[in-house]
Amino acid sequence: MLSLKNVVKTYKSGEVEVAALKNVSFDLPEKSISVILGPSGSGKSTLLNVIGGIDRPDHGMIKVMEREVSSYKEKELTEYRRELIGFIFQSYNLISTLTVGENVEVGSEISRDPLKVDEVLDRVGMLDKKHKFPHQLSGGEQQRTAIARALVKNPKVLLCDEPTGALDEDTGKKILRLLQEINKRYGTTVLIITHNQGFAEMADWVVKMKSGGLDSIFHNEAPVPAEQVKWG
Ligand SMILES: Nc1ncnc2c1ncn2[C@@H]1O[C@H](COP(=O)(O)OP(=O)(O)OP(=O)(O)O)[C@@H](O)[C@H]1O
């Protein structure tokens, strides 16, 4: 279970305070796919960052697979990120001087129980491009590599911040399909931030944020394969 109770996060810059998360509470089951929707500035990235231990809440409780992350000090948070969490961003964040294989190797090296690099590259359809550099790849291929780098750690939770934001519809749907396949094969809990309302159709759970608060959460009884989502 992934559980948030009365989570508060306020950013201060100078005199100005921004309430990024205001008393957010919800539960999501393990091994599910969730989509997080909401307007710009509604707190989606902040939510992902506090769940992933990149940032810490000011108040409230965050529990991920029986671990009370919100009580962790820096060292425990680093361990937690290493062992349980994979991050995927819109901008891929690959190391430009390393090949595809080497980028994935980096993910493998920081894990205690990594999957095999070639297995993961094969799974994301990038094994034949193992020796290419990021600038020799399309956007979709770069995102596949970034997914492989996150996946090789064998994370329990994959946190994806606008993973298809820089991709066209066809490539984006293939990436979403890959996330669905990973969820099924490895039982990974997947959270996907998006502005694309249509993604709700492929998720088990849909979390809607509004002005730093939870607007609604609902269970989708019949998620569709990614290729059937309406691209908005
Ligand atoms: N490091 C920070 N310092 C100051 N304010 C911040 C910081 N990070 C986020 N905020 C503010 O917190 C609020 C929530 O931001 P957040 O990035 O979580 O929203 P979002 O829903 O992900 O937006 P977007 O869809 O535009 O990415 C915004 O008002 C934002 O300006």
The ligand as a Gaussian input file, in Angstrom:
#p B3LYP/6-31G(d) Opt

LIG

0 1
 N       11.321000      24.320000      -5.212000
 C       10.265000      25.146000      -5.171000
 N       10.370000      26.381000      -4.634000
 C        9.309000      27.217000      -4.587000
 N        8.068000      26.903000      -5.059000
 C        7.918000      25.704000      -5.608000
 C        8.993000      24.765000      -5.721000
 N        8.521000      23.636000      -6.330000
 C        7.229000      23.872000      -6.601000
 N        6.851000      25.111000      -6.168000
 C        5.502000      25.690000      -6.281000
 O        4.588000      24.760000      -5.716000
 C        3.385000      24.699000      -6.484000
 C        3.169000      23.265000      -6.969000
 O        4.177000      22.965000      -7.928000
 P        4.272000      21.558000      -8.675000
 O        5.496000      21.584000      -9.513000
 O        4.134000      20.472000      -7.680000
 O        2.945000      21.599000      -9.592000
 P        2.572000      20.700000     -10.853000
 O        1.127000      20.360000     -10.689000
 O        3.523000      19.572000     -10.976000
 O        2.761000      21.726000     -12.050000
 P        3.177000      21.459000     -13.602000
 O        2.039000      20.681000     -14.177000
 O        3.258000      22.863000     -14.157000
 O        4.480000      20.740000     -13.595000
 C        3.542000      25.720000      -7.613000
 O        2.928000      26.913000      -7.241000
 C        5.051000      25.892000      -7.712000
 O        5.383000      27.165000      -8.198000

